[in-house]
Amino acid sequence: MDPVRLSKAFSYVNTEAAKGAIFHGALFADDNGLYLIHNKHTWESAGTATAAFGLLGALIHYLATRKKTVDYPFPTLPVTELPRDLHASLGAGSFKETAEVSIIPKDQIRGYSKSTFKGSRFYVGDVELVLVGASGKAMKQLPELGYEEA
């Protein structure tokens, strides 16, 4: 079965490595595990700065964070190094060549949860993977893929 696209953006909770970052790209799931494609990232605080101070706030936020780096809590590899069949099934050709991919095996995933207020999340060790704008239709396929609700 081809991987199912669950979300176009995600963030990590309970990790200092990527605190405050929202990763844009895609999050896929299949019966082998999760595939997180990090195409680019933005900062959660950007919206707050823009809302509070308008365009001046957005400019100040950009200047303050443009050199701020982000680390990934899971091992990554460049999207160009994915095996050819996985590259095709993820549609990785539509992502930048500089994109990073994290592959999380299913046996490391403790479960997932769906909530109206907290959003959809996967639990991988101590790290919570929060799906931003999760596809409800895709989330309903998780039990078929062998994922347990936490």
C-alpha positions in Angstrom: 0.0 0.0 0.0 1.3 3.5 -0.9 2.0 5.9 2.0 -0.9 8.1 3.0 -0.4 11.8 3.3 -1.6 12.9 6.7 -0.5 16.5 6.8 1.4 19.2 5.0 3.0 20.7 8.2 3.9 19.4 11.6 5.8 20.4 14.7 7.6 18.7 17.6 6.7 19.0 21.3 8.9 18.0 24.3 12.2 18.5 22.4 14.6 21.4 22.6 16.0 20.6 19.2 13.1 22.0 17.3 11.3 24.1 19.9 9.0 26.7 18.3 9.5 25.5 14.7 6.8 24.4 12.3 8.0 22.2 9.5 6.4 22.5 6.1 6.6 19.6 3.7 4.6 16.5 4.3 4.0 13.7 6.8 3.2 10.3 5.4 2.3 7.0 7.1 2.3 3.4 5.8 2.4 0.0 7.4 6.2 0.4 7.9 6.2 3.7 9.7 6.2 7.5 9.4 8.0 9.6 6.7 8.5 13.3 7.7 9.7 15.5 4.8 11.1 18.8 6.0 11.0 21.1 3.1 11.3 24.4 5.0 10.4 25.7 8.5 8.8 28.8 10.0 8.5 29.9 13.6 5.4 29.8 15.7 6.2 33.2 17.1 6.0 34.8 13.6 2.2 35.0 13.7 2.1 36.5 17.2 4.7 39.2 16.2 2.7 40.0 13.1 -0.6 40.1 14.9 0.7 42.4 17.6 2.9 44.8 15.6 1.8 44.3 12.0 4.3 44.4 9.2 6.9 46.0 11.4 6.6 43.1 13.8 7.0 40.6 11.0 10.1 42.4 9.7 11.6 42.5 13.2 10.8 38.8 13.7 12.4 37.9 10.4 15.6 39.8 11.2 15.8 38.2 14.7 15.3 34.6 13.5 16.8 34.5 10.0 20.1 33.0 11.2 18.4 30.8 13.9 19.0 27.2 13.1 16.8 24.2 13.9 17.9 20.7 14.8 15.8 17.6 14.1 15.0 15.2 17.0 15.2 12.2 14.7 17.9 11.2 12.2 17.5 12.7 8.7 18.8 12.0 5.2 18.5 14.2 2.1 15.5 13.6 0.0 17.8 12.8 -3.0 19.2 9.7 -1.1 15.8 8.0 -0.7 15.5 4.7 -2.5 14.0 5.1 -6.0 10.7 3.3 -5.2 10.1 5.2 -1.9 11.0 8.5 -3.6 8.3 7.8 -6.2 5.6 6.6 -3.8 6.1 9.7 -1.6 6.1 12.1 -4.5 9.4 13.5 -3.3 10.1 15.0 -6.7 7.8 17.9 -5.8 10.0 18.9 -2.8 13.2 20.9 -2.8 16.4 19.0 -3.4 17.6 20.4 0.0 14.6 18.8 1.8 15.4 16.4 4.7 13.5 13.2 5.4 13.1 11.5 8.8 11.9 7.9 8.7 10.4 6.6 11.9 9.9 2.9 12.1 6.5 1.8 13.3 7.9 -0.1 16.3 9.1 3.2 17.8 5.6 4.8 17.6 3.7 4.4 20.9 0.4 5.5 19.3 -1.6 8.5 18.0 -4.4 10.6 19.3 -7.0 12.8 17.6 -8.6 15.7 19.5 -10.6 18.7 18.4 -8.7 21.1 20.7 -5.2 19.5 21.0 -5.0 18.3 17.4 -3.7 15.1 16.0 -0.5 13.7 17.5 1.9 10.8 17.2 3.9 9.7 20.3 7.4 8.6 19.5 9.3 8.0 22.8 9.1 11.3 24.8 8.6 13.4 21.6 5.1 14.3 20.5 4.7 14.9 16.8 1.8 17.4 16.2 0.1 17.4 12.8 -0.8 20.9 11.7 -3.9 20.8 9.5 -4.2 17.0 9.6 -6.4 15.4 6.9 -9.3 13.7 8.8 -9.9 11.3 5.9 -6.3 10.1 6.0 -6.3 9.9 9.8 -9.2 7.4 9.6 -7.0 5.0 7.7 -4.4 4.7 10.5 -6.1 1.7 12.2 -6.0 -0.2 8.8 -2.3 0.5 8.7 -1.9 -1.0 12.2 -1.5 2.1 14.3 -3.0 2.1 17.8 -4.8 5.0 19.3 -3.2 6.2 22.5 
